[in-house]
């Protein structure tokens, strides 16, 4: 289904559904009731309200995957993007099926790190720095530890698992990096992908100077300092990159007592200028803790910000950039697509199943289990 309006022209303030939308919502509700406990619909915080209303569970990507694995549902519909459905497939049992309403719903950040590019970079960094691959290193060697953000393809999680690395989320990145440095040795380093901003912001919070960080861009000449501690992949989130210090300054001029909270996928200058930064769950809790009447600017995806504003009538919540667009790939999960997969499931078809090959699951599970064994 093609949207008739450009993304930024959509009015998020109008919660009323037209006759066609209402009919779709009613049919989805009927099919959910028919399927009962065999069906579990997962909704990411960045989904539109017309999807969230049907979600059995709402949360961030990894939390939803964990909850799916703990459920007995046979059919799990993940209203999110492709890497999220992959993580759910890795963690769930063979008797469970993970379905993505729209197979075109990817993630531009995740797509910025392809396995072949990471493998080439890995070999080049090892050669240039003299660091060792943890998978083949001897005791006392200084190593390069690969760390991938949850927002990455399953094959990159597998790469990390096979090379002594690990997965992180935006909420546990500091603890994960510390784990990596403990294993890298005194002169070791971390290769962090795909989001450079989360890696940089986390490194700064840990006291790593910018002089010991370097951005790695595939296909270009990349200079690494001799004492490099973290090599940052060139990737970024197209939504969070839009937030600026100028927007924060403008908000503070209008609301001197207001507070600003942003996601750590935002650029370093924005994170440092904000009052607080953290994951989607952190932002939700931070907002809920503010005093009534507080003016709050939030630097993250617009659907989540609008939902927070509607949930907290005693707070004045706005998006840091009022004209920011929704995440274009998250927005590909339209109610019509959700209805389509439910109709096909009811007819005995298994549509849009996301399957991670067993060979890839093996290393990816190792990397994920390492993460789960570490406290934040």
Residue pairs with C-beta under 8 A, 6 or more apart in sequence:
1 334
1 336
1 337
3 10
3 331
3 334
7 325
7 326
7 328
7 331
8 323
8 325
10 326
12 302
12 303
12 306
13 306
15 49
15 310
17 25
17 50
21 50
21 335
24 335
24 336
24 339
25 50
25 53
25 54
25 335
27 339
27 343
28 54
28 335
28 338
28 339
28 342
29 54
31 339
31 342
31 343
31 345
31 346
32 39
32 41
32 54
32 342
34 346
35 75
35 342
35 345
35 346
37 72
37 73
38 73
38 74
38 75
39 73
39 74
39 75
39 77
39 342
39 345
40 56
40 57
40 68
40 71
40 73
40 75
40 76
40 77
41 54
41 55
41 56
41 57
41 77
41 79
41 338
42 55
42 56
42 57
42 59
42 64
42 67
42 68
42 76
42 77
42 78
42 79
42 80
42 88
43 51
43 52
43 54
43 55
43 57
43 58
43 64
43 79
43 80
44 58
44 59
44 60
44 61
44 64
44 79
44 80
44 81
44 84
44 330
45 58
45 59
45 60
45 280
45 284
45 301
45 303
45 304
45 307
46 80
46 280
46 301
46 303
46 304
46 326
46 327
46 330
47 55
47 79
47 80
47 303
47 330
47 333
48 303
48 326
48 331
48 333
49 303
49 306
49 307
50 335
51 79
51 333
51 334
51 335
51 338
52 58
52 307
54 79
54 335
54 338
55 79
57 64
57 67
57 68
59 67
59 281
60 169
60 279
60 280
60 281
61 80
61 83
61 84
61 87
61 150
61 151
62 87
62 150
62 169
63 281
64 78
64 80
64 84
64 88
65 84
65 87
65 88
65 90
65 91
65 92
66 91
68 76
68 78
68 88
68 91
68 92
68 96
68 98
69 88
69 91
69 92
69 93
71 96
73 96
74 95
74 96
74 97
75 96
75 97
75 99
75 345
76 88
76 92
76 96
76 97
76 98
76 99
77 99
77 100
77 101
77 338
77 341
77 342
78 84
78 85
78 88
78 98
78 99
78 100
78 354
79 101
79 333
79 338
80 100
80 105
80 330
80 333
81 100
81 105
81 106
81 107
81 110
81 329
81 330
82 100
82 103
82 105
82 106
82 107
82 110
82 153
82 354
83 106
83 107
83 110
83 150
83 151
83 152
83 153
83 154
85 98
85 99
85 100
85 354
86 153
86 154
86 354
86 356
87 150
87 154
87 157
87 368
88 98
88 354
89 98
89 154
89 354
89 355
89 356
89 361
90 154
90 157
90 356
90 361
90 364
90 365
90 368
91 365
91 368
92 98
97 350
97 353
98 353
98 354
99 341
99 345
99 350
99 351
99 352
99 353
99 354
100 352
100 354
101 333
101 334
101 337
101 338
101 340
101 341
101 352
102 332
102 333
102 334
102 337
102 352
103 352
104 329
104 332
105 329
105 330
105 332
105 333
106 329
107 151
107 329
108 237
108 238
108 328
108 329
109 151
109 194
109 195
109 235
109 236
109 237
109 238
109 265
110 151
110 152
110 153
110 194
112 194
112 233
112 234
112 235
112 236
113 148
113 152
113 153
113 156
113 193
113 194
113 233
113 235
115 153
115 155
115 156
115 159
117 218
118 146
118 156
118 159
118 193
118 233
119 159
120 218
121 191
121 216
121 218
121 233
122 133
122 144
122 146
122 159
122 163
122 191
124 222
125 131
125 144
125 191
125 216
125 224
125 231
126 132
126 133
126 144
128 224
129 144
129 189
129 224
129 228
130 142
131 142
131 143
131 144
131 184
131 187
131 188
131 189
132 138
132 141
132 142
132 143
132 144
133 143
133 144
133 163
133 164
134 143
134 144
134 145
134 163
134 164
134 165
134 183
134 184
135 162
135 163
135 164
137 143
137 164
140 185
141 185
142 184
142 185
142 186
142 187
142 188
143 164
143 183
143 184
143 185
143 188
144 184
144 188
144 189
144 190
144 191
144 231
145 164
145 165
145 166
145 180
145 181
145 183
145 184
145 188
145 189
145 190
145 191
146 159
146 160
146 163
146 164
146 165
146 166
146 190
146 191
146 193
147 160
147 165
147 166
147 167
147 168
147 176
147 177
147 180
147 190
147 191
147 192
147 193
147 199
148 156
148 157
148 159
148 160
148 165
148 166
148 167
148 168
148 192
148 193
148 194
148 367
149 167
149 168
149 169
149 170
149 173
149 192
149 193
149 194
149 195
149 198
149 199
150 167
150 168
150 169
150 170
151 194
151 195
151 237
152 167
152 193
152 194
154 356
154 360
154 361
154 364
155 360
155 364
156 193
156 194
157 167
157 363
157 364
157 367
157 368
158 359
158 360
158 361
158 362
158 363
158 364
158 367
159 165
159 363
160 166
160 167
160 363
160 364
160 367
161 362
161 363
161 364
161 365
161 366
161 367
161 368
161 370
162 363
162 366
164 183
165 180
165 367
166 176
166 179
166 180
166 367
166 370
166 371
166 374
167 176
167 367
167 368
167 370
167 371
168 176
168 177
168 371
169 279
169 371
170 198
170 263
170 264
170 265
170 278
170 279
170 280
171 278
171 279
171 281
171 282
171 376
172 371
172 374
172 376
173 198
173 199
173 202
173 264
174 202
174 205
174 206
174 376
175 374
175 375
175 376
176 371
176 374
177 190
177 192
177 202
177 203
177 206
177 230
178 206
179 370
179 374
180 190
181 188
181 190
181 229
184 190
187 227
189 228
189 229
189 230
189 231
190 229
190 230
190 231
191 216
191 230
191 231
191 233
192 198
192 199
192 230
192 231
192 232
192 233
193 199
193 232
193 233
193 235
194 233
194 235
195 233
195 235
195 236
195 237
195 265
196 215
196 232
196 233
196 234
196 235
196 236
197 236
197 237
197 240
197 241
197 264
197 265
197 266
197 267
197 268
197 271
198 264
198 265
199 213
199 230
199 232
199 233
200 210
200 213
200 230
200 232
200 268
201 264
201 266
201 268
201 271
201 277
202 264
203 213
203 229
203 230
204 210
204 268
204 272
208 229
208 230
211 225
212 225
212 227
212 228
212 229
212 230
213 228
213 229
213 230
213 231
213 232
214 222
214 223
214 224
214 225
214 228
214 230
214 231
214 232
215 222
215 231
215 232
215 233
215 234
216 222
216 231
216 232
216 233
216 234
217 234
218 234
224 231
236 265
237 263
237 265
238 327
238 328
239 300
239 301
239 324
239 325
239 326
239 327
240 262
240 263
240 265
240 266
240 299
240 300
241 265
241 266
241 267
242 321
242 324
243 262
243 266
243 267
243 270
243 299
243 320
243 321
243 324
244 267
244 269
244 270
244 321
245 269
245 270
245 273
247 297
247 299
247 320
247 321
248 260
248 270
248 273
248 274
248 297
248 320
249 273
251 258
251 260
251 295
251 297
251 318
251 320
252 258
252 260
255 295
255 297
257 294
257 295
258 294
258 295
258 296
258 297
259 275
259 276
259 290
259 294
259 295
259 296
259 297
260 273
260 274
260 275
260 276
260 296
260 297
260 298
260 299
260 320
261 274
261 275
261 276
261 277
261 278
261 283
261 286
261 287
261 296
261 297
261 298
261 299
262 270
262 271
262 274
262 276
262 277
262 298
262 299
262 300
262 320
263 277
263 278
263 279
263 280
263 283
263 299
263 300
264 271
264 277
264 278
264 279
266 274
266 277
266 299
270 299
271 277
274 299
276 282
276 286
278 286
280 300
280 304
283 298
283 300
283 304
283 308
284 308
287 296
287 298
287 308
287 312
287 315
287 317
288 312
290 296
290 315
292 314
292 315
293 314
293 315
293 316
294 315
294 316
295 316
295 318
296 315
296 316
296 317
296 318
297 318
297 319
297 320
298 304
298 305
298 308
298 317
298 318
298 319
298 320
299 319
299 320
299 321
301 324
301 326
301 327
301 330
302 319
302 324
302 325
302 326
303 326
303 327
303 330
305 317
305 318
305 319
306 319
308 317
309 315
309 317
309 318
340 351
341 351
341 352
344 350
344 351
345 351
356 364
